[in-house]
């Protein structure tokens, strides 16, 4: 499932692929490279929060770990 996400900073629309109908995690704008934490519920974007590079890296690690656990 792909949904469109409009960057609140530069207004560029990017597509984001979802495994589920909800998601709460990091998003990076392809154009201005701004980082956000986004929250999606029922395939609808609910919130955008600014995210620091440090926090983004940390969240990516968490996501990678989760993905690894799913394989077992
Ligand atoms: Zn942007």
PDB file of the backbone (N, CA, C, O) and the ligand in Angstrom, with CONECT records:
HET     ZN  A 101       1
ATOM      1  N   UNK A   1       0.854  -1.198   0.000  1.00  0.00           N
ATOM      2  CA  UNK A   1       0.000   0.000   0.000  1.00  0.00           C
ATOM      3  C   UNK A   1       0.888   1.246   0.000  1.00  0.00           C
ATOM      4  O   UNK A   1       1.779   1.384   0.838  1.00  0.00           O
ATOM      5  N   UNK A   2       0.635   2.152  -0.952  1.00  0.00           N
ATOM      6  CA  UNK A   2       1.408   3.382  -1.021  1.00  0.00           C
ATOM      7  C   UNK A   2       0.515   4.558  -0.669  1.00  0.00           C
ATOM      8  O   UNK A   2      -0.618   4.651  -1.140  1.00  0.00           O
ATOM      9  N   UNK A   3       1.020   5.436   0.143  1.00  0.00           N
ATOM     10  CA  UNK A   3       0.251   6.653   0.395  1.00  0.00           C
ATOM     11  C   UNK A   3       1.121   7.865   0.085  1.00  0.00           C
ATOM     12  O   UNK A   3       2.350   7.796   0.099  1.00  0.00           O
ATOM     13  N   UNK A   4       0.455   8.960  -0.190  1.00  0.00           N
ATOM     14  CA  UNK A   4       1.153  10.203  -0.522  1.00  0.00           C
ATOM     15  C   UNK A   4       1.360  11.018   0.742  1.00  0.00           C
ATOM     16  O   UNK A   4       0.456  11.178   1.561  1.00  0.00           O
ATOM     17  N   UNK A   5       2.567  11.524   0.875  1.00  0.00           N
ATOM     18  CA  UNK A   5       2.873  12.363   2.023  1.00  0.00           C
ATOM     19  C   UNK A   5       3.412  13.690   1.536  1.00  0.00           C
ATOM     20  O   UNK A   5       4.379  13.755   0.777  1.00  0.00           O
ATOM     21  N   UNK A   6       2.765  14.744   1.990  1.00  0.00           N
ATOM     22  CA  UNK A   6       3.198  16.076   1.588  1.00  0.00           C
ATOM     23  C   UNK A   6       4.070  16.661   2.685  1.00  0.00           C
ATOM     24  O   UNK A   6       3.660  16.766   3.841  1.00  0.00           O
ATOM     25  N   UNK A   7       5.270  17.035   2.303  1.00  0.00           N
ATOM     26  CA  UNK A   7       6.213  17.593   3.264  1.00  0.00           C
ATOM     27  C   UNK A   7       5.714  18.958   3.739  1.00  0.00           C
ATOM     28  O   UNK A   7       5.434  19.829   2.916  1.00  0.00           O
ATOM     29  N   UNK A   8       5.600  19.156   5.052  1.00  0.00           N
ATOM     30  CA  UNK A   8       5.117  20.436   5.558  1.00  0.00           C
ATOM     31  C   UNK A   8       6.126  21.561   5.381  1.00  0.00           C
ATOM     32  O   UNK A   8       5.782  22.735   5.514  1.00  0.00           O
ATOM     33  N   UNK A   9       7.350  21.210   5.087  1.00  0.00           N
ATOM     34  CA  UNK A   9       8.379  22.239   4.950  1.00  0.00           C
ATOM     35  C   UNK A   9       8.479  22.759   3.515  1.00  0.00           C
ATOM     36  O   UNK A   9       8.471  23.968   3.285  1.00  0.00           O
ATOM     37  N   UNK A  10       8.574  21.827   2.540  1.00  0.00           N
ATOM     38  CA  UNK A  10       8.779  22.277   1.156  1.00  0.00           C
ATOM     39  C   UNK A  10       7.582  21.963   0.259  1.00  0.00           C
ATOM     40  O   UNK A  10       7.590  22.287  -0.928  1.00  0.00           O
ATOM     41  N   UNK A  11       6.551  21.329   0.830  1.00  0.00           N
ATOM     42  CA  UNK A  11       5.330  21.007   0.083  1.00  0.00           C
ATOM     43  C   UNK A  11       5.509  19.995  -1.045  1.00  0.00           C
ATOM     44  O   UNK A  11       4.651  19.887  -1.921  1.00  0.00           O
ATOM     45  N   UNK A  12       6.608  19.260  -1.032  1.00  0.00           N
ATOM     46  CA  UNK A  12       6.790  18.220  -2.041  1.00  0.00           C
ATOM     47  C   UNK A  12       6.037  16.971  -1.635  1.00  0.00           C
ATOM     48  O   UNK A  12       6.000  16.593  -0.464  1.00  0.00           O
ATOM     49  N   UNK A  13       5.446  16.351  -2.618  1.00  0.00           N
ATOM     50  CA  UNK A  13       4.712  15.136  -2.329  1.00  0.00           C
ATOM     51  C   UNK A  13       5.598  13.921  -2.566  1.00  0.00           C
ATOM     52  O   UNK A  13       6.203  13.773  -3.628  1.00  0.00           O
ATOM     53  N   UNK A  14       5.662  13.075  -1.582  1.00  0.00           N
ATOM     54  CA  UNK A  14       6.420  11.846  -1.739  1.00  0.00           C
ATOM     55  C   UNK A  14       5.513  10.663  -1.501  1.00  0.00           C
ATOM     56  O   UNK A  14       4.478  10.795  -0.848  1.00  0.00           O
ATOM     57  N   UNK A  15       5.889   9.498  -2.026  1.00  0.00           N
ATOM     58  CA  UNK A  15       5.078   8.324  -1.702  1.00  0.00           C
ATOM     59  C   UNK A  15       5.795   7.500  -0.648  1.00  0.00           C
ATOM     60  O   UNK A  15       7.024   7.434  -0.598  1.00  0.00           O
ATOM     61  N   UNK A  16       5.002   6.889   0.171  1.00  0.00           N
ATOM     62  CA  UNK A  16       5.522   6.118   1.276  1.00  0.00           C
ATOM     63  C   UNK A  16       4.819   4.773   1.259  1.00  0.00           C
ATOM     64  O   UNK A  16       3.591   4.710   1.197  1.00  0.00           O
ATOM     65  N   UNK A  17       5.589   3.701   1.314  1.00  0.00           N
ATOM     66  CA  UNK A  17       4.953   2.385   1.270  1.00  0.00           C
ATOM     67  C   UNK A  17       4.687   1.886   2.685  1.00  0.00           C
ATOM     68  O   UNK A  17       5.539   1.964   3.569  1.00  0.00           O
ATOM     69  N   UNK A  18       3.493   1.380   2.862  1.00  0.00           N
ATOM     70  CA  UNK A  18       3.046   0.925   4.165  1.00  0.00           C
ATOM     71  C   UNK A  18       2.823  -0.578   4.163  1.00  0.00           C
ATOM     72  O   UNK A  18       2.237  -1.135   3.234  1.00  0.00           O
ATOM     73  N   UNK A  19       3.299  -1.221   5.220  1.00  0.00           N
ATOM     74  CA  UNK A  19       3.037  -2.650   5.363  1.00  0.00           C
ATOM     75  C   UNK A  19       1.661  -2.861   6.009  1.00  0.00           C
ATOM     76  O   UNK A  19       0.972  -3.846   5.745  1.00  0.00           O
ATOM     77  N   UNK A  20       1.288  -1.907   6.860  1.00  0.00           N
ATOM     78  CA  UNK A  20       0.000  -1.981   7.551  1.00  0.00           C
ATOM     79  C   UNK A  20      -0.757  -0.682   7.295  1.00  0.00           C
ATOM     80  O   UNK A  20      -0.241   0.232   6.652  1.00  0.00           O
ATOM     81  N   UNK A  21      -1.990  -0.610   7.807  1.00  0.00           N
ATOM     82  CA  UNK A  21      -2.760   0.613   7.595  1.00  0.00           C
ATOM     83  C   UNK A  21      -2.378   1.679   8.598  1.00  0.00           C
ATOM     84  O   UNK A  21      -2.834   2.819   8.504  1.00  0.00           O
ATOM     85  N   UNK A  22      -1.531   1.310   9.571  1.00  0.00           N
ATOM     86  CA  UNK A  22      -1.053   2.333  10.485  1.00  0.00           C
ATOM     87  C   UNK A  22       0.459   2.250  10.626  1.00  0.00           C
ATOM     88  O   UNK A  22       1.073   1.194  10.470  1.00  0.00           O
ATOM     89  N   UNK A  23       1.028   3.402  10.925  1.00  0.00           N
ATOM     90  CA  UNK A  23       2.473   3.502  11.040  1.00  0.00           C
ATOM     91  C   UNK A  23       2.822   4.676  11.932  1.00  0.00           C
ATOM     92  O   UNK A  23       2.192   5.732  11.866  1.00  0.00           O
ATOM     93  N   UNK A  24       3.817   4.485  12.754  1.00  0.00           N
ATOM     94  CA  UNK A  24       4.299   5.573  13.587  1.00  0.00           C
ATOM     95  C   UNK A  24       5.814   5.454  13.580  1.00  0.00           C
ATOM     96  O   UNK A  24       6.384   4.586  14.241  1.00  0.00           O
ATOM     97  N   UNK A  25       6.463   6.340  12.823  1.00  0.00           N
ATOM     98  CA  UNK A  25       7.902   6.203  12.715  1.00  0.00           C
ATOM     99  C   UNK A  25       8.521   7.266  11.853  1.00  0.00           C
ATOM    100  O   UNK A  25       7.867   8.242  11.486  1.00  0.00           O
ATOM    101  N   UNK A  26       9.792   7.078  11.526  1.00  0.00           N
ATOM    102  CA  UNK A  26      10.533   8.109  10.820  1.00  0.00           C
ATOM    103  C   UNK A  26      10.159   8.236   9.347  1.00  0.00           C
ATOM    104  O   UNK A  26       9.820   7.252   8.690  1.00  0.00           O
ATOM    105  N   UNK A  27      10.226   9.450   8.848  1.00  0.00           N
ATOM    106  CA  UNK A  27      10.027   9.747   7.432  1.00  0.00           C
ATOM    107  C   UNK A  27      11.023  10.817   7.029  1.00  0.00           C
ATOM    108  O   UNK A  27      11.261  11.770   7.771  1.00  0.00           O
ATOM    109  N   UNK A  28      11.607  10.654   5.844  1.00  0.00           N
ATOM    110  CA  UNK A  28      12.553  11.645   5.354  1.00  0.00           C
ATOM    111  C   UNK A  28      12.059  12.168   4.021  1.00  0.00           C
ATOM    112  O   UNK A  28      11.760  11.402   3.105  1.00  0.00           O
ATOM    113  N   UNK A  29      11.976  13.498   3.928  1.00  0.00           N
ATOM    114  CA  UNK A  29      11.549  14.096   2.672  1.00  0.00           C
ATOM    115  C   UNK A  29      12.624  13.873   1.616  1.00  0.00           C
ATOM    116  O   UNK A  29      13.804  14.119   1.868  1.00  0.00           O
ATOM    117  N   UNK A  30      12.223  13.407   0.429  1.00  0.00           N
ATOM    118  CA  UNK A  30      13.190  13.111  -0.634  1.00  0.00           C
ATOM    119  C   UNK A  30      13.794  14.382  -1.205  1.00  0.00           C
ATOM    120  O   UNK A  30      14.882  14.358  -1.779  1.00  0.00           O
ATOM    121  N   UNK A  31      13.085  15.488  -1.046  1.00  0.00           N
ATOM    122  CA  UNK A  31      13.555  16.714  -1.660  1.00  0.00           C
ATOM    123  C   UNK A  31      14.402  17.589  -0.732  1.00  0.00           C
ATOM    124  O   UNK A  31      15.567  17.862  -1.024  1.00  0.00           O
ATOM    125  N   UNK A  32      13.819  18.023   0.375  1.00  0.00           N
ATOM    126  CA  UNK A  32      14.568  18.929   1.254  1.00  0.00           C
ATOM    127  C   UNK A  32      15.321  18.172   2.342  1.00  0.00           C
ATOM    128  O   UNK A  32      16.080  18.769   3.105  1.00  0.00           O
ATOM    129  N   UNK A  33      15.112  16.858   2.416  1.00  0.00           N
ATOM    130  CA  UNK A  33      15.821  15.984   3.359  1.00  0.00           C
ATOM    131  C   UNK A  33      15.499  16.287   4.815  1.00  0.00           C
ATOM    132  O   UNK A  33      16.254  15.926   5.718  1.00  0.00           O
ATOM    133  N   UNK A  34      14.390  16.942   5.029  1.00  0.00           N
ATOM    134  CA  UNK A  34      13.950  17.198   6.391  1.00  0.00           C
ATOM    135  C   UNK A  34      13.452  15.882   6.992  1.00  0.00           C
ATOM    136  O   UNK A  34      12.874  15.045   6.299  1.00  0.00           O
ATOM    137  N   UNK A  35      13.686  15.721   8.280  1.00  0.00           N
ATOM    138  CA  UNK A  35      13.271  14.488   8.953  1.00  0.00           C
ATOM    139  C   UNK A  35      12.050  14.733   9.828  1.00  0.00           C
ATOM    140  O   UNK A  35      11.940  15.758  10.501  1.00  0.00           O
ATOM    141  N   UNK A  36      11.141  13.775   9.804  1.00  0.00           N
ATOM    142  CA  UNK A  36       9.928  13.875  10.607  1.00  0.00           C
ATOM    143  C   UNK A  36       9.581  12.531  11.223  1.00  0.00           C
ATOM    144  O   UNK A  36       9.975  11.472  10.736  1.00  0.00           O
ATOM    145  N   UNK A  37       8.830  12.615  12.312  1.00  0.00           N
ATOM    146  CA  UNK A  37       8.147  11.428  12.799  1.00  0.00           C
ATOM    147  C   UNK A  37       6.720  11.559  12.313  1.00  0.00           C
ATOM    148  O   UNK A  37       6.052  12.552  12.601  1.00  0.00           O
ATOM    149  N   UNK A  38       6.249  10.569  11.580  1.00  0.00           N
ATOM    150  CA  UNK A  38       4.886  10.662  11.079  1.00  0.00           C
ATOM    151  C   UNK A  38       4.016   9.593  11.732  1.00  0.00           C
ATOM    152  O   UNK A  38       4.491   8.540  12.157  1.00  0.00           O
ATOM    153  N   UNK A  39       2.741   9.903  11.794  1.00  0.00           N
ATOM    154  CA  UNK A  39       1.783   8.977  12.356  1.00  0.00           C
ATOM    155  C   UNK A  39       0.666   8.769  11.344  1.00  0.00           C
ATOM    156  O   UNK A  39       0.012   9.718  10.913  1.00  0.00           O
ATOM    157  N   UNK A  40       0.462   7.518  10.976  1.00  0.00           N
ATOM    158  CA  UNK A  40      -0.570   7.188  10.004  1.00  0.00           C
ATOM    159  C   UNK A  40      -1.559   6.220  10.638  1.00  0.00           C
ATOM    160  O   UNK A  40      -1.179   5.226  11.256  1.00  0.00           O
ATOM    161  N   UNK A  41      -2.827   6.537  10.467  1.00  0.00           N
ATOM    162  CA  UNK A  41      -3.880   5.649  10.957  1.00  0.00           C
ATOM    163  C   UNK A  41      -4.890   5.444   9.853  1.00  0.00           C
ATOM    164  O   UNK A  41      -5.335   6.404   9.224  1.00  0.00           O
ATOM    165  N   UNK A  42      -5.253   4.193   9.615  1.00  0.00           N
ATOM    166  CA  UNK A  42      -6.202   3.864   8.549  1.00  0.00           C
ATOM    167  C   UNK A  42      -5.825   4.511   7.217  1.00  0.00           C
ATOM    168  O   UNK A  42      -6.669   5.073   6.519  1.00  0.00           O
ATOM    169  N   UNK A  43      -4.540   4.418   6.883  1.00  0.00           N
ATOM    170  CA  UNK A  43      -4.015   4.974   5.632  1.00  0.00           C
ATOM    171  C   UNK A  43      -4.156   6.485   5.518  1.00  0.00           C
ATOM    172  O   UNK A  43      -4.108   7.035   4.418  1.00  0.00           O
ATOM    173  N   UNK A  44      -4.328   7.146   6.638  1.00  0.00           N
ATOM    174  CA  UNK A  44      -4.425   8.596   6.628  1.00  0.00           C
ATOM    175  C   UNK A  44      -3.343   9.200   7.503  1.00  0.00           C
ATOM    176  O   UNK A  44      -3.095   8.744   8.619  1.00  0.00           O
ATOM    177  N   UNK A  45      -2.717  10.213   6.985  1.00  0.00           N
ATOM    178  CA  UNK A  45      -1.667  10.878   7.739  1.00  0.00           C
ATOM    179  C   UNK A  45      -2.271  11.732   8.846  1.00  0.00           C
ATOM    180  O   UNK A  45      -3.063  12.639   8.587  1.00  0.00           O
ATOM    181  N   UNK A  46      -1.883  11.427  10.089  1.00  0.00           N
ATOM    182  CA  UNK A  46      -2.482  12.127  11.222  1.00  0.00           C
ATOM    183  C   UNK A  46      -1.581  13.213  11.777  1.00  0.00           C
ATOM    184  O   UNK A  46      -2.067  14.274  12.170  1.00  0.00           O
ATOM    185  N   UNK A  47      -0.294  12.973  11.816  1.00  0.00           N
ATOM    186  CA  UNK A  47       0.566  14.011  12.384  1.00  0.00           C
ATOM    187  C   UNK A  47       1.995  13.974  11.870  1.00  0.00           C
ATOM    188  O   UNK A  47       2.505  12.942  11.436  1.00  0.00           O
ATOM    189  N   UNK A  48       2.611  15.124  11.937  1.00  0.00           N
ATOM    190  CA  UNK A  48       3.993  15.339  11.548  1.00  0.00           C
ATOM    191  C   UNK A  48       4.707  15.949  12.740  1.00  0.00           C
ATOM    192  O   UNK A  48       4.220  16.917  13.324  1.00  0.00           O
ATOM    193  N   UNK A  49       5.843  15.401  13.105  1.00  0.00           N
ATOM    194  CA  UNK A  49       6.633  16.047  14.137  1.00  0.00           C
ATOM    195  C   UNK A  49       8.067  16.136  13.664  1.00  0.00           C
ATOM    196  O   UNK A  49       8.600  15.184  13.094  1.00  0.00           O
ATOM    197  N   UNK A  50       8.699  17.284  13.902  1.00  0.00           N
ATOM    198  CA  UNK A  50      10.102  17.414  13.496  1.00  0.00           C
ATOM    199  C   UNK A  50      10.969  16.404  14.240  1.00  0.00           C
ATOM    200  O   UNK A  50      10.697  16.045  15.386  1.00  0.00           O
ATOM    201  N   UNK A  51      12.007  15.964  13.565  1.00  0.00           N
ATOM    202  CA  UNK A  51      12.853  14.911  14.113  1.00  0.00           C
ATOM    203  C   UNK A  51      14.316  15.279  13.885  1.00  0.00           C
ATOM    204  O   UNK A  51      14.686  15.744  12.806  1.00  0.00           O
ATOM    205  N   UNK A  52      15.134  15.073  14.891  1.00  0.00           N
ATOM    206  CA  UNK A  52      16.564  15.359  14.731  1.00  0.00           C
ATOM    207  C   UNK A  52      17.249  14.173  14.049  1.00  0.00           C
ATOM    208  O   UNK A  52      16.731  13.056  14.062  1.00  0.00           O
ATOM    209  N   UNK A  53      18.413  14.425  13.458  1.00  0.00           N
ATOM    210  CA  UNK A  53      19.150  13.354  12.783  1.00  0.00           C
ATOM    211  C   UNK A  53      19.458  12.202  13.745  1.00  0.00           C
ATOM    212  O   UNK A  53      19.354  11.029  13.388  1.00  0.00           O
ATOM    213  N   UNK A  54      19.836  12.565  14.964  1.00  0.00           N
ATOM    214  CA  UNK A  54      20.161  11.553  15.971  1.00  0.00           C
ATOM    215  C   UNK A  54      18.981  10.641  16.255  1.00  0.00           C
ATOM    216  O   UNK A  54      19.091   9.415  16.279  1.00  0.00           O
ATOM    217  N   UNK A  55      17.848  11.296  16.469  1.00  0.00           N
ATOM    218  CA  UNK A  55      16.648  10.537  16.787  1.00  0.00           C
ATOM    219  C   UNK A  55      16.208   9.689  15.585  1.00  0.00           C
ATOM    220  O   UNK A  55      15.729   8.566  15.743  1.00  0.00           O
ATOM    221  N   UNK A  56      16.380  10.249  14.392  1.00  0.00           N
ATOM    222  CA  UNK A  56      16.043   9.519  13.178  1.00  0.00           C
ATOM    223  C   UNK A  56      16.862   8.230  13.085  1.00  0.00           C
ATOM    224  O   UNK A  56      16.313   7.161  12.817  1.00  0.00           O
ATOM    225  N   UNK A  57      18.162   8.331  13.305  1.00  0.00           N
ATOM    226  CA  UNK A  57      19.036   7.152  13.263  1.00  0.00           C
ATOM    227  C   UNK A  57      18.595   6.109  14.290  1.00  0.00           C
ATOM    228  O   UNK A  57      18.574   4.908  14.017  1.00  0.00           O
ATOM    229  N   UNK A  58      18.248   6.603  15.472  1.00  0.00           N
ATOM    230  CA  UNK A  58      17.833   5.695  16.533  1.00  0.00           C
ATOM    231  C   UNK A  58      16.547   4.952  16.131  1.00  0.00           C
ATOM    232  O   UNK A  58      16.414   3.747  16.346  1.00  0.00           O
ATOM    233  N   UNK A  59      15.616   5.700  15.547  1.00  0.00           N
ATOM    234  CA  UNK A  59      14.352   5.082  15.139  1.00  0.00           C
ATOM    235  C   UNK A  59      14.550   4.083  14.005  1.00  0.00           C
ATOM    236  O   UNK A  59      13.882   3.050  13.949  1.00  0.00           O
ATOM    237  N   UNK A  60      15.476   4.402  13.101  1.00  0.00           N
ATOM    238  CA  UNK A  60      15.779   3.476  12.009  1.00  0.00           C
ATOM    239  C   UNK A  60      16.297   2.154  12.573  1.00  0.00           C
ATOM    240  O   UNK A  60      15.952   1.077  12.086  1.00  0.00           O
ATOM    241  N   UNK A  61      17.127   2.257  13.603  1.00  0.00           N
ATOM    242  CA  UNK A  61      17.664   1.056  14.235  1.00  0.00           C
ATOM    243  C   UNK A  61      16.557   0.232  14.858  1.00  0.00           C
ATOM    244  O   UNK A  61      16.548  -0.995  14.755  1.00  0.00           O
ATOM    245  N   UNK A  62      15.625   0.912  15.505  1.00  0.00           N
ATOM    246  CA  UNK A  62      14.501   0.225  16.128  1.00  0.00           C
ATOM    247  C   UNK A  62      13.682  -0.511  15.061  1.00  0.00           C
ATOM    248  O   UNK A  62      13.289  -1.663  15.246  1.00  0.00           O
ATOM    249  N   UNK A  63      13.433   0.183  13.936  1.00  0.00           N
ATOM    250  CA  UNK A  63      12.666  -0.430  12.845  1.00  0.00           C
ATOM    251  C   UNK A  63      13.395  -1.650  12.284  1.00  0.00           C
ATOM    252  O   UNK A  63      12.776  -2.671  11.983  1.00  0.00           O
ATOM    253  N   UNK A  64      14.716  -1.532  12.148  1.00  0.00           N
ATOM    254  CA  UNK A  64      15.516  -2.635  11.626  1.00  0.00           C
ATOM    255  C   UNK A  64      15.464  -3.831  12.569  1.00  0.00           C
ATOM    256  O   UNK A  64      15.387  -4.980  12.135  1.00  0.00           O
ATOM    257  N   UNK A  65      15.506  -3.541  13.847  1.00  0.00           N
ATOM    258  CA  UNK A  65      15.429  -4.599  14.849  1.00  0.00           C
ATOM    259  C   UNK A  65      14.081  -5.308  14.793  1.00  0.00           C
ATOM    260  O   UNK A  65      14.001  -6.535  14.842  1.00  0.00           O
ATOM    261  N   UNK A  66      13.037  -4.513  14.691  1.00  0.00           N
ATOM    262  CA  UNK A  66      11.677  -5.077  14.620  1.00  0.00           C
ATOM    263  C   UNK A  66      11.560  -6.001  13.424  1.00  0.00           C
ATOM    264  O   UNK A  66      11.002  -7.094  13.519  1.00  0.00           O
ATOM    265  N   UNK A  67      12.099  -5.544  12.280  1.00  0.00           N
ATOM    266  CA  UNK A  67      12.037  -6.339  11.056  1.00  0.00           C
ATOM    267  C   UNK A  67      12.780  -7.647  11.248  1.00  0.00           C
ATOM    268  O   UNK A  67      12.361  -8.693  10.751  1.00  0.00           O
ATOM    269  N   UNK A  68      13.882  -7.578  11.970  1.00  0.00           N
ATOM    270  CA  UNK A  68      14.673  -8.783  12.180  1.00  0.00           C
ATOM    271  C   UNK A  68      13.914  -9.781  13.058  1.00  0.00           C
ATOM    272  O   UNK A  68      13.941 -10.988  12.819  1.00  0.00           O
ATOM    273  N   UNK A  69      13.235  -9.245  14.085  1.00  0.00           N
ATOM    274  CA  UNK A  69      12.499 -10.122  14.977  1.00  0.00           C
ATOM    275  C   UNK A  69      11.339 -10.827  14.263  1.00  0.00           C
ATOM    276  O   UNK A  69      10.986 -11.962  14.584  1.00  0.00           O
ATOM    277  N   UNK A  70      10.757 -10.120  13.287  1.00  0.00           N
ATOM    278  CA  UNK A  70       9.612 -10.695  12.564  1.00  0.00           C
ATOM    279  C   UNK A  70       9.989 -11.944  11.782  1.00  0.00           C
ATOM    280  O   UNK A  70       9.158 -12.820  11.546  1.00  0.00           O
ATOM    281  N   UNK A  71      11.257 -12.013  11.385  1.00  0.00           N
ATOM    282  CA  UNK A  71      11.678 -13.148  10.571  1.00  0.00           C
ATOM    283  C   UNK A  71      11.748 -14.440  11.370  1.00  0.00           C
ATOM    284  O   UNK A  71      11.730 -15.528  10.795  1.00  0.00           O
ATOM    285  N   UNK A  72      11.829 -14.326  12.715  1.00  0.00           N
ATOM    286  CA  UNK A  72      11.982 -15.524  13.539  1.00  0.00           C
ATOM    287  C   UNK A  72      10.637 -16.090  13.948  1.00  0.00           C
ATOM    288  O   UNK A  72      10.580 -17.102  14.646  1.00  0.00           O
TER     289      UNK A  72
HETATM  290 ZN    ZN A 101      10.523  18.588   2.053  1.00  0.00          ZN
END
